[in-house]
Amino acid sequence: MLLIACGFLLIGCGGSGTVDPSSSGISRLRKDPAAVERATKALSEGTPAKVRTALNDFGFALFGRVLKFEPANNVTVSPASLYLAMGMAYNGAGGETQKAMAKSLGIEGVAPQDLNPANKDISTSLAGGDAGVLLEIANSVWAYQGVDFESAFLGRLKDFYGATAQSLDLSAPESVKTINDWVHLATHERIPTIIDRIDADTVMFLISAVYFKGDWMDPFKKDLTENRDFHLSDAKTKSHPFMTRRGDYDFYAGEGMRIVMLPFGQGRLGMIFLLPDENTSRAEFEKKLTAKKWADWTAKMLQTTGTVVLPKFKLEYETDLTETLKSMGMALAFDPEKADFSAMRSQKDLFLQSVIHKTVVQIDEQGAEAAAVTGLAVGATAAPPPMKEFQFVADRPFYFAIQDRRTGIVLFLGSMADPAWPQEPQVP
């Protein structure tokens, strides 16, 4: 039996062409300004616009399901990395499996030949970054040595996803280290491993990694950072370092919450924090935390003077998304008897085994850093009156996102229930 294994960011499978055994480097999708501008404009209409919207819809839907499984935990996912990874897998699917994946991904009627240019535009646009921001996307394919995969499938991953490919003896213990070393480099050493073993039936890994590091447009002053109480979900409190800054920010309050955006660099990307009102049921609030509502809320933000108080935090999260994706309508792709990945390999003997997702998000006075890796085995509105100066004090569970403001694409999406910060070294 053959499997598809996935790690952070995406999935792996097989086909009939050879894989370059010497290609093991990191090919990061960083484009020239002209290409970035062209791609960004392309995402505003037609199929690329549909795919762009579907990415966020998929990301929020998946995030909501993960939160149901882990209601009291810190959670973070990368909709961009997951969607690009699933896009690679979609290229290998056929028949009913492809239809099921398309429905789950929100791209019914979109063939791979139309999806791929749109995903390439997404990667190109995002990788344009901004001054004071580093955003990199890297994809790779790891195929079992001697197993033939469809050359057209491998060619599409290379042409549209920039996926570096390498042939490995996946039965050899050192292959685990080889794949993990790639992930370590692709995430700037923020995620050291994606796998700890390779099952005997695994024939391919498709991996997509996203790395982000951004300096705040207006940094917090370290001398204003001080400990204060963070109120946990169980009514307990914990002392934790909080950063404070007064300034002009995009802000909106209403509908049982308040939301504020802190820009990075020159403002193309920002980190958005959403704080439900006190005594609000998280479970009830999360029912309306959809891509559409998120877009509505962020569209209502107006630049307002206020004070923002945020906890410093480092959030590391790992999850197997297999059951989540099955519950979203993708069960057929994981069925060893019924899955059809014949566009990867002519024999219908492949199925998705697992989808592993790892993320790391850290914010401090200077800015934010985030990394994610996914692997799969095989019209204008009348302006409201000016708002009074606001207070945004995130001293209880909140939600956050790192978002590209030009395209609206969400790179990272998270829930903070219990902030943690690495122990500061003691000065002798």
C-alpha positions in Angstrom: 0.0 0.0 0.0 1.3 3.5 -0.9 0.6 6.6 1.1 0.9 10.3 0.9 2.5 12.0 3.8 2.3 15.6 4.6 4.2 18.0 6.8 4.1 21.6 7.5 3.1 23.1 5.1 1.6 20.5 2.7 1.3 17.0 1.2 3.1 14.3 -0.6 2.2 11.7 -3.3 3.6 9.9 -6.4 3.6 9.7 -10.5 5.9 8.8 -13.8 8.9 11.0 -14.3 12.1 11.2 -12.5 13.0 13.5 -9.6 16.3 15.3 -9.6 18.3 13.6 -6.8 20.8 16.5 -6.5 18.2 19.3 -5.9 18.1 19.8 -2.2 18.4 23.6 -1.8 15.9 26.1 -0.7 14.1 27.8 -3.6 12.3 30.8 -2.0 9.6 32.6 -4.0 10.9 36.1 -3.8 10.0 38.1 -6.9 11.0 41.4 -8.6 8.7 44.5 -8.0 7.2 44.3 -11.5 6.2 40.7 -11.1 4.8 41.4 -7.6 2.6 44.3 -9.0 1.4 42.2 -11.9 0.4 39.3 -9.6 -1.3 41.6 -7.1 -3.4 43.2 -9.8 -4.3 39.7 -11.2 -5.8 38.7 -7.9 -8.5 41.3 -8.1 -10.6 39.6 -10.8 -11.6 36.3 -12.5 -10.4 33.0 -11.3 -7.4 34.4 -9.2 -9.9 36.5 -7.2 -12.1 33.5 -6.6 -9.1 31.5 -5.4 -7.9 34.4 -3.2 -11.4 34.5 -1.5 -11.5 30.7 -1.2 -8.2 30.7 0.6 -9.5 32.8 3.4 -12.8 31.0 3.5 -11.0 27.7 3.8 -8.6 29.0 6.4 -11.3 30.4 8.7 -13.4 27.3 8.3 -10.5 25.1 9.2 -9.5 27.4 12.1 -13.0 27.2 13.5 -13.0 23.4 13.5 -9.7 23.2 15.2 -10.9 25.6 17.9 -13.8 23.2 18.6 -11.4 20.4 19.3 -9.1 22.6 21.4 -11.4 25.3 23.0 -9.0 26.3 25.8 -5.7 26.0 24.0 -3.5 28.4 22.1 -4.0 27.7 18.4 -2.4 29.1 15.3 -2.6 28.0 11.7 -1.4 29.4 8.4 -4.2 29.5 5.8 -1.8 30.6 3.1 0.6 27.7 3.6 -2.1 25.1 4.1 -4.0 26.3 0.9 -0.8 26.2 -1.2 0.0 22.8 0.1 -3.5 21.5 -0.7 -3.2 23.1 -4.1 -0.1 20.9 -4.8 -2.0 17.8 -3.8 -5.0 18.9 -5.9 -2.8 18.7 -8.9 -2.4 14.9 -8.3 -6.1 14.1 -7.7 -8.5 12.7 -10.3 -12.2 11.8 -10.5 -14.3 12.0 -7.4 -11.3 12.7 -5.2 -10.6 15.9 -7.2 -14.3 16.9 -7.0 -14.3 16.4 -3.2 -11.1 18.3 -2.7 -12.4 21.2 -4.9 -15.6 21.4 -2.9 -13.7 21.5 0.4 -11.3 24.1 -1.0 -14.1 26.3 -2.4 -12.9 26.0 -6.0 -15.6 23.8 -7.6 -15.3 24.1 -11.3 -11.7 25.3 -11.2 -9.3 22.9 -12.9 -5.7 22.5 -11.9 -4.6 24.4 -15.0 -6.6 27.4 -13.8 -5.8 27.0 -10.1 -2.1 26.9 -10.5 -1.6 30.3 -12.1 -3.8 31.8 -9.4 -1.7 30.1 -6.6 1.5 31.3 -8.3 0.1 34.9 -8.3 -0.7 34.5 -4.6 2.8 33.4 -3.8 4.4 36.0 -6.0 2.3 38.8 -4.6 2.9 37.8 -1.0 6.6 37.3 -1.4 6.9 40.9 -2.6 7.0 41.9 1.1 7.7 45.5 2.2 10.4 47.5 3.7 11.1 46.2 7.2 9.3 42.9 6.3 10.7 39.6 5.2 8.1 37.1 3.8 9.3 33.9 2.2 7.5 30.9 0.7 9.3 27.7 -0.1 7.9 24.4 -1.3 9.6 21.0 -1.8 8.9 17.5 -3.0 10.5 14.4 -1.5 9.9 11.3 -3.5 10.8 7.6 -2.8 13.8 6.7 -4.9 12.9 4.4 -7.7 9.1 5.1 -7.7 7.9 6.7 -10.9 5.6 9.7 -10.7 3.9 11.5 -13.5 6.3 14.0 -15.1 3.4 16.4 -15.8 2.6 16.5 -12.1 6.2 17.1 -11.0 6.5 19.7 -13.7 3.4 21.7 -12.5 4.7 21.7 -9.0 8.1 23.1 -10.2 6.6 25.7 -12.6 3.8 27.0 -10.5 4.9 26.3 -6.9 8.6 26.6 -7.2 8.9 23.2 -5.5 12.4 21.9 -5.3 12.4 18.1 -5.8 14.7 15.4 -4.4 14.7 11.7 -4.7 15.4 9.9 -1.4 15.5 6.4 0.0 12.7 7.0 2.4 13.4 3.8 4.2 16.8 5.1 5.3 16.9 6.6 8.8 18.9 9.6 7.5 16.0 10.7 5.3 14.2 12.0 8.3 17.1 14.3 9.1 17.4 15.4 5.4 13.7 16.5 5.3 13.9 18.1 8.7 17.0 20.0 7.8 15.2 21.5 4.8 12.3 22.6 7.0 14.8 24.0 9.5 16.4 26.1 6.8 13.2 27.1 5.1 11.8 28.5 8.4 15.0 30.3 9.4 15.6 27.7 12.1 12.3 28.5 13.8 10.8 25.0 13.1 13.5 22.3 13.6 11.5 19.2 12.6 8.3 18.2 10.8 8.6 14.5 11.1 10.1 12.1 13.6 9.8 8.9 11.4 8.7 7.8 8.0 6.2 5.0 7.7 7.1 2.1 5.5 4.3 2.8 3.0 5.1 6.5 2.5 6.2 7.3 -1.0 6.2 11.1 -1.1 6.2 14.2 1.0 4.9 17.6 -0.3 6.1 20.4 2.0 5.3 24.1 1.9 6.8 26.5 4.3 6.0 30.2 5.0 8.3 32.4 7.0 7.4 36.0 8.1 9.4 38.5 10.1 8.2 42.1 10.4 9.2 45.2 12.3 6.3 47.3 13.6 5.9 50.6 11.8 5.8 52.1 15.2 7.7 49.9 17.7 6.8 49.6 21.4 9.2 51.1 23.9 10.8 48.5 26.0 10.9 50.7 29.1 7.1 50.7 29.1 6.8 46.9 29.2 5.7 45.7 32.6 4.0 42.8 34.2 0.2 42.8 34.7 -2.5 40.2 35.1 -3.7 38.1 32.2 -7.2 36.6 32.9 -7.4 33.0 31.8 -10.5 31.2 30.7 -10.9 29.3 34.0 -11.2 32.6 35.9 -7.6 32.4 37.1 -5.0 35.0 36.4 -1.3 35.0 35.7 1.4 37.7 35.8 2.8 38.3 32.4 4.9 41.0 30.5 2.7 43.5 28.6 3.8 46.0 26.0 2.1 49.5 25.8 1.9 52.1 23.1 -0.3 55.1 22.3 -0.8 56.1 18.7 -3.1 56.2 15.7 -4.4 52.8 14.6 -7.1 51.3 12.5 -9.7 50.4 15.0 -13.4 49.3 15.3 -15.6 48.5 18.3 -19.0 46.9 18.1 -20.8 43.6 17.6 -19.5 42.3 20.9 -15.8 42.9 20.3 -13.1 45.4 19.4 -10.5 45.0 16.7 -7.2 46.9 16.0 -4.5 46.7 13.4 -0.8 47.3 13.9 1.1 47.8 10.7 4.5 46.4 9.8 7.2 48.1 7.8 5.6 50.6 5.4 2.1 49.3 6.0 1.4 46.6 3.4 1.1 43.9 6.0 -0.4 44.2 9.4 -1.2 42.2 12.5 -4.8 42.4 13.6 -5.9 41.7 17.1 -9.6 40.9 18.0 -10.8 41.1 21.6 -14.3 39.9 22.5 -16.1 41.9 25.1 -15.8 40.8 28.7 -18.1 37.9 29.8 -18.5 36.9 26.2 -18.8 33.1 25.5 -15.8 32.2 23.4 -17.7 29.2 21.9 -20.6 31.5 20.9 -18.3 34.2 19.5 -16.3 31.7 17.5 -19.5 30.6 15.7 -19.4 34.0 13.9 -15.7 34.1 13.3 -15.8 33.5 9.6 -13.8 35.0 6.7 -16.9 37.1 5.7 -17.3 38.6 9.2 -13.6 39.2 9.4 -13.7 41.1 6.2 -16.7 43.1 7.3 -15.1 44.0 10.7 -11.8 45.0 9.2 -13.6 47.1 6.5 -15.2 49.1 9.4 -11.9 50.0 11.0 -11.1 53.7 11.0 -7.8 55.4 12.0 -8.3 56.4 15.6 -6.1 57.6 18.5 -5.8 55.1 21.3 -3.6 53.0 23.6 -2.8 49.4 22.8 -1.7 47.0 25.5 -0.6 43.6 24.3 1.2 40.6 25.9 4.5 39.6 24.5 4.2 36.0 23.5 5.8 33.1 21.7 3.3 30.5 20.5 4.4 27.1 19.2 1.7 24.9 17.8 1.6 21.5 16.1 -1.4 19.5 15.0 -2.4 16.6 12.7 -5.2 18.0 10.5 -6.3 14.7 9.0 -9.5 14.4 10.9 -10.3 18.1 10.5 -9.9 17.9 6.7 -12.0 14.7 6.6 -14.8 16.6 8.5 -14.6 19.3 5.9 -15.5 16.9 3.1 -12.1 15.6 2.1 -12.4 12.1 3.5 -12.2 10.4 0.1 -8.7 11.6 -0.3 -7.6 9.7 2.8 -9.4 6.5 1.9 -6.8 3.8 0.9 -9.4 1.9 -1.1 -11.2 4.8 -2.9 -8.7 7.7 -3.2 -7.8 8.6 -6.8 -4.4 10.3 -7.2 -3.8 9.0 -10.7 -2.5 12.4 -11.9 0.4 11.8 -9.6 0.9 8.2 -10.5 -1.0 6.2 -13.1 -1.7 3.3 -10.7 -4.5 4.2 -8.3 -2.6 3.1 -5.3 -2.0 6.4 -3.5 -3.9 8.2 -0.8 -3.3 11.0 1.7 -2.0 9.5 5.0 -1.7 12.6 7.1 -1.4 16.4 7.1 0.9 17.7 9.8 0.9 21.5 10.5 3.5 23.3 12.6 3.5 27.0 13.4 5.6 29.4 15.5 4.4 33.0 16.1 6.3 35.5 18.3 5.7 39.1 19.0 7.7 41.6 21.1 8.4 45.3 21.2 10.3 45.3 17.9 7.8 43.3 15.8 6.5 39.9 15.0 8.0 36.7 13.6 6.1 33.7 12.4 6.8 30.5 10.5 4.6 27.6 9.4 5.1 24.4 7.6 2.5 21.9 6.3 3.2 18.5 5.1 1.0 15.9 3.5 2.1 12.3 3.2 1.4 11.3 0.0 -18.7 50.3 -2.8 -18.0 53.1 -0.3 -19.9 53.5 3.0 -20.7 56.8 4.7 -18.1 57.5 7.3 -19.3 57.3 10.9 -18.6 60.2 13.3 -15.0 60.4 14.8 -14.5 58.0 17.6 -13.3 58.8 21.1 -9.8 57.8 22.0 -9.9 54.0 22.5 -8.3 51.6 24.9 -7.4 48.1 23.7 -6.1 46.0 26.5 -5.6 42.4 25.6 -5.5 41.0 29.1 -7.9 38.1 28.4 -8.2 35.5 25.6 -8.1 37.1 22.1 -7.6 36.3 18.4 -5.0 37.6 16.0 -4.1 37.4 12.3 -1.2 38.5 10.1 -2.7 39.8 6.9 -1.7 41.2 3.6 -3.6 44.5 3.4 -3.5 44.8 -0.5 -4.9 41.4 -1.3 -6.6 40.6 2.0 -4.9 37.2 2.2 -4.5 35.9 5.7 -1.0 34.4 6.3 -1.5 33.4 10.0 -4.5 33.1 12.1 -4.5 32.4 15.9 -6.2 32.2 19.2 -4.3 33.2 22.4 -5.7 31.8 25.6 -2.6 31.6 27.7 0.4 33.7 26.7 3.9 32.4 27.3 7.3 34.2 26.9 10.7 32.6 27.1 12.5 33.1 30.4 14.7 36.1 30.3 18.4 35.3 31.0 19.5 36.4 34.4 22.3 39.0 34.5 24.9 38.0 37.0 
